[in-house]
């Protein structure tokens, strides 16, 4: 019995010495000191031994157990410390090594940024941002904006008409779900909207006055040169109440112009014509490059400012007081032309971005050449 205890003790010592990690040590502990271990059984059975063997077996067995427990504990500490050290050195960062080159990040398109800047100004003034359909009925694009069929101003913005057959079975009468369509009055034509102004009428059909909205969105015209593309972006504005005047229009647009082009800007309103505003104005902002003087001092000599072409003014948008005839189309929605009045304006986002950043050709915004886009 004593010999067997010695054998077990030696076996266990060798195993402890060879254990590669803490998990292996735990296995050894279970095997030699656990509840079902041989040594444990020997110590538990001492009472059944002949009396003269009890003393020596108990003593040797207990010594073996205490020694193995000690060895296990020490080995465990050593292995755990080694494991921790290995992990720490594996995770350490050498701050003297060169860094990973930064990932090249993209950014929003300049037109998106310009649109958001303009939206921010008007949201700050209490306006709501709305969107509307790009494929529009003749009624909203023209008729209800005081261009009756045959009105010559329709020609100013002739556009892309949609072939009704491409819209479905019988688009004049049925929607895609087969239900009868309630079509607006007037010509049945469907077209790509030529401006965001149709949303003036649609928004007034949906909400009673007072109303303060802006409408960003894509618009389409049969136009193509350095300052026009067949698709471009506009922001429409509409403010209607009982006592909104031309002075409010000017103050609002001055706030806008100063937020976008700088705090020292001034505005100029020039008489103009739009069928859906009366009076109508075109709005110029004082040139931010030459501070409205029209001249630039370059290297001691005076030159004509090439941004405003020497005029001191930059045209930025069209606007006016909403024509009472337009209210006539939404009278039953709470817009009695005798009671309400207001203003509307519309601007091209590309135009604002071109002026602001000195982009010479509008088409550059749509070429998607990163060498151009990276400059913003
Ligand atoms: N819709 C006009 C255009 O596209 C701009 C405009 C909007 C003018 C609102 C007056 C009022 O040219």
Boltz pocket constraint, residues with backbone or C-beta under 6 A from the ligand:
constraints:
  - pocket:
      binder: B
      contacts: [[A, 194], [A, 195], [A, 196], [A, 197], [A, 236], [A, 237], [A, 274], [A, 277], [A, 281], [A, 318], [A, 319], [A, 320], [A, 344], [A, 345], [A, 346], [A, 347]]
      max_distance: 6.0
